[in-house]
């Protein structure tokens, strides 16, 4: 269990590192600063703290899931799709400025995390609470992306 958690921590934080390369340059950019952002947009430091917490919880969730879920192949395919969508959103939004495509990606990611919640909830029981922060944060992030699309 411990080694699986460490493995998922490394994989999850690699995703954050890759995304951070694009986010770091995008947030202070003239393009992003000029956008009309949602009034509920949190301060910048909240994003880093939220994502770090989410990825720690998700690593623990995945380690538990690997031990409990019968079809590990499906679980890992869903995890891989989640990883790709998570990494992909940052360059699409911050580097290429494709707000609509960003919304599609983050919406797909939100739905996918809901699939994790509901598909494996009966097996993981209370351990499923570990993925709830990810789902809630994605709902917020999706609303922020949608606001930018609709108001710019």
C-alpha contacts under 8 A as a table, 3 or more apart, distances in Angstrom:
res1	aa1	res2	aa2	distance
1	X	4	X	5.17
1	X	5	X	6.18
1	X	63	X	5.97
1	X	64	X	7.15
1	X	67	X	7.92
2	X	5	X	5.14
2	X	6	X	6.31
2	X	63	X	7.92
3	X	6	X	5.01
3	X	7	X	6.13
4	X	7	X	5.02
4	X	8	X	6.22
4	X	63	X	5.22
5	X	8	X	5.19
5	X	9	X	6.06
5	X	59	X	5.40
5	X	60	X	5.37
5	X	62	X	7.39
5	X	63	X	5.18
6	X	9	X	4.95
6	X	10	X	6.23
6	X	59	X	7.59
7	X	10	X	5.22
7	X	11	X	6.29
7	X	59	X	7.97
8	X	11	X	4.96
8	X	12	X	5.80
8	X	59	X	4.76
8	X	60	X	7.70
8	X	62	X	7.13
8	X	63	X	7.30
9	X	12	X	5.12
9	X	13	X	5.90
9	X	55	X	6.92
9	X	56	X	6.33
9	X	59	X	5.31
10	X	13	X	5.30
10	X	14	X	5.99
11	X	14	X	5.11
11	X	15	X	6.51
12	X	15	X	5.20
12	X	16	X	6.54
12	X	55	X	5.84
12	X	59	X	7.07
12	X	83	X	7.55
13	X	16	X	4.82
13	X	17	X	6.03
13	X	52	X	7.81
13	X	55	X	6.94
14	X	17	X	4.95
14	X	18	X	6.19
15	X	18	X	5.23
15	X	19	X	6.08
15	X	83	X	6.74
15	X	86	X	7.10
15	X	87	X	5.55
16	X	19	X	5.01
16	X	20	X	5.78
16	X	51	X	7.70
16	X	87	X	7.24
17	X	20	X	4.93
17	X	21	X	6.42
18	X	21	X	5.38
18	X	22	X	7.23
18	X	87	X	6.59
19	X	22	X	5.52
19	X	23	X	6.12
19	X	86	X	7.81
19	X	87	X	5.34
19	X	88	X	7.58
19	X	89	X	7.78
19	X	90	X	5.27
19	X	91	X	7.16
20	X	23	X	4.74
20	X	24	X	5.51
20	X	90	X	7.63
21	X	24	X	5.54
21	X	25	X	6.85
22	X	25	X	5.56
22	X	26	X	6.05
22	X	90	X	5.81
22	X	91	X	5.46
22	X	94	X	6.23
22	X	95	X	6.23
23	X	26	X	4.84
23	X	27	X	5.88
23	X	90	X	6.01
23	X	91	X	7.55
23	X	94	X	6.05
24	X	27	X	5.89
24	X	28	X	7.38
25	X	28	X	6.31
25	X	29	X	6.48
25	X	94	X	7.75
25	X	95	X	7.98
26	X	29	X	5.09
26	X	31	X	7.89
26	X	32	X	6.53
26	X	94	X	4.75
26	X	95	X	6.35
27	X	32	X	5.87
27	X	33	X	7.07
27	X	94	X	7.36
28	X	32	X	6.85
28	X	33	X	6.47
29	X	32	X	5.44
29	X	33	X	6.14
30	X	33	X	5.17
30	X	34	X	5.99
31	X	34	X	5.41
31	X	35	X	6.67
32	X	35	X	5.35
32	X	94	X	7.58
35	X	148	X	6.97
35	X	152	X	6.46
36	X	148	X	6.36
36	X	151	X	6.33
36	X	152	X	6.21
37	X	41	X	6.77
37	X	144	X	7.19
37	X	147	X	6.77
37	X	148	X	5.71
37	X	151	X	7.87
38	X	41	X	5.38
38	X	144	X	5.96
38	X	147	X	5.87
38	X	148	X	7.05
40	X	144	X	7.96
41	X	144	X	6.74
42	X	46	X	6.24
42	X	47	X	7.52
43	X	46	X	5.71
43	X	47	X	7.52
44	X	47	X	5.68
44	X	48	X	7.37
45	X	48	X	5.49
45	X	49	X	6.44
46	X	49	X	5.15
46	X	50	X	5.82
47	X	50	X	5.14
47	X	51	X	6.03
48	X	51	X	5.29
48	X	52	X	6.09
49	X	52	X	5.26
49	X	53	X	6.20
50	X	53	X	5.24
50	X	54	X	6.01
50	X	137	X	7.68
51	X	54	X	4.93
51	X	55	X	6.00
52	X	55	X	5.31
52	X	56	X	6.28
53	X	56	X	5.24
53	X	57	X	6.26
54	X	57	X	5.20
54	X	58	X	5.97
54	X	131	X	7.57
54	X	133	X	6.12
54	X	134	X	5.42
55	X	58	X	4.89
55	X	59	X	5.98
55	X	134	X	7.99
56	X	59	X	5.21
56	X	60	X	6.47
57	X	60	X	5.26
57	X	61	X	6.10
57	X	130	X	5.19
57	X	131	X	6.58
58	X	61	X	4.83
58	X	62	X	6.03
58	X	130	X	6.34
58	X	131	X	5.79
58	X	134	X	7.58
59	X	62	X	5.16
59	X	63	X	6.22
60	X	63	X	5.13
60	X	64	X	6.31
60	X	130	X	7.50
61	X	64	X	5.24
61	X	65	X	6.06
61	X	127	X	6.60
61	X	128	X	6.97
61	X	130	X	5.81
61	X	131	X	6.70
62	X	65	X	4.80
62	X	66	X	6.06
63	X	66	X	5.30
63	X	67	X	6.74
64	X	67	X	5.33
64	X	68	X	6.35
64	X	124	X	7.53
64	X	127	X	7.66
65	X	68	X	5.07
65	X	69	X	5.44
65	X	75	X	7.96
65	X	120	X	7.87
65	X	124	X	6.78
66	X	69	X	5.84
66	X	72	X	6.27
66	X	75	X	7.73
68	X	123	X	6.68
68	X	124	X	6.96
69	X	72	X	6.08
69	X	75	X	7.60
69	X	120	X	7.39
69	X	123	X	6.84
71	X	74	X	5.64
71	X	75	X	6.56
72	X	75	X	4.94
72	X	76	X	6.10
73	X	76	X	5.20
73	X	77	X	6.16
74	X	77	X	5.06
74	X	78	X	6.15
75	X	78	X	5.23
75	X	79	X	6.16
76	X	79	X	4.83
76	X	80	X	6.05
77	X	80	X	5.05
77	X	81	X	6.23
78	X	81	X	5.14
78	X	82	X	6.11
78	X	112	X	7.61
79	X	82	X	4.98
79	X	83	X	6.11
80	X	83	X	4.95
80	X	84	X	6.21
81	X	84	X	5.18
81	X	85	X	6.16
82	X	85	X	5.23
82	X	86	X	5.99
82	X	109	X	6.16
82	X	112	X	6.87
82	X	113	X	7.64
83	X	86	X	5.11
83	X	87	X	6.18
84	X	87	X	5.21
84	X	88	X	5.85
85	X	88	X	5.00
85	X	89	X	6.19
85	X	105	X	6.18
85	X	106	X	7.27
85	X	108	X	7.76
85	X	109	X	6.09
86	X	89	X	5.78
86	X	90	X	7.67
86	X	106	X	7.60
86	X	109	X	6.97
87	X	90	X	6.23
87	X	91	X	7.83
88	X	91	X	6.03
88	X	92	X	6.31
88	X	105	X	7.69
89	X	92	X	5.20
89	X	93	X	5.95
89	X	102	X	5.60
89	X	105	X	6.16
89	X	106	X	6.64
90	X	93	X	5.34
90	X	94	X	5.62
90	X	95	X	7.26
91	X	94	X	5.30
91	X	95	X	4.66
91	X	96	X	6.19
92	X	95	X	5.95
92	X	96	X	5.07
92	X	97	X	6.21
92	X	98	X	5.63
92	X	99	X	7.59
92	X	101	X	7.04
92	X	102	X	5.86
93	X	96	X	5.93
93	X	97	X	4.70
93	X	98	X	5.24
93	X	99	X	5.54
93	X	101	X	7.69
93	X	102	X	5.29
94	X	97	X	5.39
94	X	98	X	7.94
98	X	101	X	5.43
98	X	102	X	6.00
99	X	102	X	4.88
99	X	103	X	6.16
99	X	145	X	7.00
99	X	148	X	7.43
99	X	149	X	5.88
100	X	103	X	5.03
100	X	104	X	6.35
100	X	149	X	6.41
101	X	104	X	4.98
101	X	105	X	6.18
102	X	105	X	5.09
102	X	106	X	6.09
102	X	145	X	7.30
103	X	106	X	5.21
103	X	107	X	5.86
103	X	142	X	6.55
103	X	145	X	5.83
103	X	146	X	6.31
103	X	149	X	7.99
104	X	107	X	5.15
104	X	108	X	6.13
105	X	108	X	5.14
105	X	109	X	6.19
106	X	109	X	4.90
106	X	110	X	6.08
106	X	138	X	7.28
106	X	141	X	7.70
106	X	142	X	5.99
107	X	110	X	5.03
107	X	111	X	6.24
107	X	142	X	6.26
108	X	111	X	5.12
108	X	112	X	6.09
109	X	112	X	4.97
109	X	113	X	6.22
109	X	138	X	7.72
110	X	113	X	5.25
110	X	114	X	6.31
110	X	135	X	6.33
110	X	138	X	5.60
110	X	139	X	6.73
110	X	142	X	7.80
111	X	114	X	4.99
111	X	115	X	6.26
112	X	115	X	4.90
112	X	116	X	6.46
113	X	116	X	4.99
113	X	117	X	6.30
113	X	131	X	7.73
113	X	134	X	7.46
113	X	135	X	6.02
114	X	117	X	4.93
114	X	118	X	6.17
114	X	135	X	6.66
115	X	118	X	5.28
115	X	119	X	5.49
115	X	120	X	7.96
116	X	119	X	5.34
116	X	120	X	5.77
116	X	121	X	7.53
117	X	120	X	5.86
117	X	121	X	5.40
117	X	128	X	6.30
117	X	131	X	6.92
117	X	132	X	7.63
118	X	121	X	5.09
118	X	122	X	7.65
119	X	122	X	7.44
120	X	123	X	5.33
120	X	124	X	5.99
120	X	128	X	7.56
121	X	124	X	5.24
121	X	125	X	5.31
121	X	126	X	7.92
121	X	128	X	5.68
122	X	125	X	5.32
124	X	127	X	5.27
124	X	128	X	5.63
125	X	128	X	5.72
126	X	129	X	5.64
127	X	130	X	5.73
128	X	131	X	5.70
128	X	132	X	7.08
129	X	132	X	5.13
129	X	133	X	7.80
130	X	133	X	6.88
131	X	134	X	5.34
131	X	135	X	6.51
132	X	135	X	5.06
132	X	136	X	6.12
133	X	136	X	5.11
133	X	137	X	5.94
134	X	137	X	5.20
134	X	138	X	6.12
135	X	138	X	5.15
135	X	139	X	6.30
136	X	139	X	5.11
136	X	140	X	6.45
137	X	140	X	5.08
137	X	141	X	6.06
138	X	141	X	4.83
138	X	142	X	5.78
139	X	142	X	5.16
139	X	143	X	6.24
140	X	143	X	5.13
140	X	144	X	6.28
141	X	144	X	5.02
141	X	145	X	6.18
142	X	145	X	5.09
142	X	146	X	6.05
143	X	146	X	5.00
143	X	147	X	6.00
144	X	147	X	5.11
144	X	148	X	6.35
145	X	148	X	5.24
145	X	149	X	6.30
146	X	149	X	5.00
146	X	150	X	6.12
147	X	150	X	5.20
147	X	151	X	5.93
148	X	151	X	5.27
148	X	152	X	5.80
149	X	152	X	5.88
